[in-house]
Amino acid sequence: QVHLVESGGGLVQAGGSLRLSCAASGSIFSINAMGWYRQAPGKQRELVATITSGGSTNYADSVKGRFTISRDNAKNTVYLQMNSLKPEDTAVYYCNADLVVAADRRYLERWGQGTLVTVSS
């Protein structure tokens, strides 16, 4: 079994900052890309940022210059530093990982349970 557990969500005023964390645990051989997605009420889930095992990053235009994704491969953890938050950033944020299972080397995609970020105006 492989699990992703997110933490760090909460309520913050516009202009403030939050840092999300997502730790992967279980029978993991390796993790390829990791990423953050978000889903606002009444909207589809959308990509926020991704990072490869080598550190290459990709961001949604709406968060470029404000959010930074990073990872600690030794800890199987990905982070999302969110600065200059806006009310439109309010959403449930989900962690995602593309990984290889240790037991049988099969590829697997996993999602976390989500963490709520609320930005007040």
N, C-alpha and C positions, 0 to 999 in steps of 0.2 A: 504494500500500500504506500502511496505517496500523497502527502498532504501539503497544501499551501496555507499558511496562516498569516493574515494581515493584521496590522496594528497601526495606531497613530491617527486615526480619524477623529473628528470632533467638530466643535463649533468655534468659528473664528470670525473676527470682523474683517470687512473688506480692507485690503492692504496688508493684512497679516500673513503669517507663514505657518505651514504645517509640514511635518515630515512623516511620510508613510513608510512602513517596513513590511516586507513579506518574506517569510522564511519557509523554505521547502525542507521537508523531512521525509524519511522513509527509505525504501530500497532504491536509491538513486546511484546510477553509474556516472552519469554526466548530465549537465544542463546546457542546452544550447541557448536559444533566445529566451529572454524573460521580458515581461512588459506589464504595463499598467493600462487599463481600460476604465471607462466610466460610463455610467448610465444615469441620466437625469430623469426625473418624473415625466412620463409621457413620451420619452424619446428612446431611440435605439442606442444600444451600447456602441461606444466609439473608442477608437484608439487614442491614447494619450501619449505614450512613449514606449519605445522598445530598446533593448540593449542586447547585443550578441555576447557570446562568451569571450570574444576578443575585445569587447569594449566599444564597438561601433554603436552609435545611437541614432534614433529617429524620433522626431517629435511631430505632434499635430501642430498646424500653424497657429492655432488658438492659444497654445501654451509656450511657444518658442520664446526664449528670453526670460521666462518666468519660472519654469519648472526645469529641474535637473534630475535625470535618472542615473543611478549608479548601482554597482553590485559588488558584493564580496563573495568571490567564488569559493573561498575556503569555508565560508559559512552558509553557502547556498542561499544567499539573501540578496534581495533587490530592494532598493530604496527609491523614493520619489520625494525630492525636496521641492516644495511648492511655495513660491514667494509671490508677493503682490497679488494675492488672491482676490478674485472678483465674485460677486454673487452668482454669475453664470457658471462658475466652477462647481457650484453645489451639485452633488451627485453621489451615488454609491460607486466607490472605486474598487476595481477588481484586479487582482494580480493574476498573471498568466505565465506558465512556463512550458517550454517544449523540452522534454528530457528523455533520457534513455534509462530504462529500468535495469537495476543491477542483476536481478535474478535471471533474466532471459534476454537482455539487450534489446528489448522491443522499444519502439518509440511511443511516447505517451504525451498527451497534452493535458495539463491540469489547470483548474481555476481555483482561486481562493473563494471564501464565502462572501467577501465584500466588506468594505468599511465605509461608513457614511461620513462625508465631508459637507458641512453646512457653512456657507459664507454669508454673513449678515451684512446688510448695507447700512 
